[in-house]
Amino acid sequence: MAAQTAWSEAYAIATTTPKPLPSTPVAVEAAAGRVLAAPIEALRPVPAFDTAAMDGYAVAGDGPWTVTGQLLAGAVHSPPLRPGTAVEIATGAVVPEGTAAVLPYEDSLRNGDSVTAHPSAGRRVHIRRAGDDVRPGDVLVAAGRTVNATIAAAAVQAGAEQVAAHRRPTVTLLVTGNEVIDSGVPGPGQVRDSFTGLVSAVAVRAGADPVVRRHVRDVAALLESGLTAARTDVVVVSGSSSAGAADHLHGVLGRMGATWHVRGVACRPGHPQALAELPDGRWVVSLPGNPFAGLVAALTLLEPVLTALGGRPPLPLPEVPVHGSAKLMPTGVRIVPVHRDDRCRRRGGWRIVAETSSAGLQAAARADALAVLPESWADGDPAPILAVP
């Protein structure tokens, strides 16, 4: 096996090597959470017509004005206003032809069918003209943005019915191990599957479709069959990642002609993690079988891969001062659970929860993030952090 990849290099490879999945046209209402592959351009003006910006009176010419009718939002036909006349008008209603201004209720004095401007009224027109906010062809949102409810609403307002968005990555999780059970109380030598929930949470956070999960026993032919049958963009394999008698993944991927991008990472825990690409373009992410090590690998390789495939721009990892003590790894990084700590707020507010094995998740469950500590780290030094799912 080749020399282990530095953690920062492995993270960078997973972030930059996969290319975004192709874009597809998608209805605006169904695009939430997807990343725009092209800008959204306005198809109609906003406002689409000259509209009242206040409740009050649309007036023409000089006052006093004779009120001749009423206009509510949604009315589409109204006769032009003649000088000296007015119509009562609601915010959002189309202003009649000939309207010079909208006189708000609070700036008006009405007596029967006659209305005059209050002496203290200003000279504002209170009409929003067609295209004041957006004109056809204006770019509403640039490519690369993740569609949220506000973006979708702005697109609909400007007449866009569809947007071009990158396809969401699809994910299959192959949980390997004869000892793994899906439910119930484990018997002697058995363990419950703790990977499906973690991988699903990471995938959803990265914008992927819900994970398809399958259990595979420790037989090389079954693992190869599972990899072949998984017709998703990414196949995640938990376990089978090392060099033991039941660890078949590396041999199977070799026979399948996979290209290795990461094959072991210089970190503890999680060093057996790997990233490979099958000849048909599918990605394989290998997670060590110990749950905490698997969580480290999911955050190091899986989340950046899914983020890249979905077209999301990579976000730099925050670096924060980390306090406490840890057994550092020579020529590598130690990854430890950390949490916000009010007792050291003035010094940065993050503290190591506890030393933990590669198997136990208890310390990670009490943490807000995982800190990546280089061999040169000392108490209070800044370190990158990975948010736990």
Secondary structure, DSSP 8 states (H G I E B T S, - for coil): ----EEHHHHHHHHHHSS----EEEEEGGG-TT-BBSS-EE-SS-BSSS-EESSSEEEE-SSSSEEEEEEE-TT--------TTEEEEE-TT-B--TT--EEEEGGGEEEETTEEEE-TT------EE-TTSSB-TT-EEE-TT-B--HHHHHHHHHTT--EEEEE----EEEEEE-TTEESSS---TT-EE--HHHHHHHHHHHTT----EEEEE-S-HHHHHHHHHH--SSEEEEES--SSSTT--HHHHHHHTT-EEEEE-EEEES-TT-EEEE-TTS-EEEEE-SSHHHHHHHIIIIIHHHHHHHTT-------EEEEES-----TTSEEEEEEEE-GGGGGGTSEEE-----SS--HHHHT-SEEEEEETT--TT-EEEEEE--
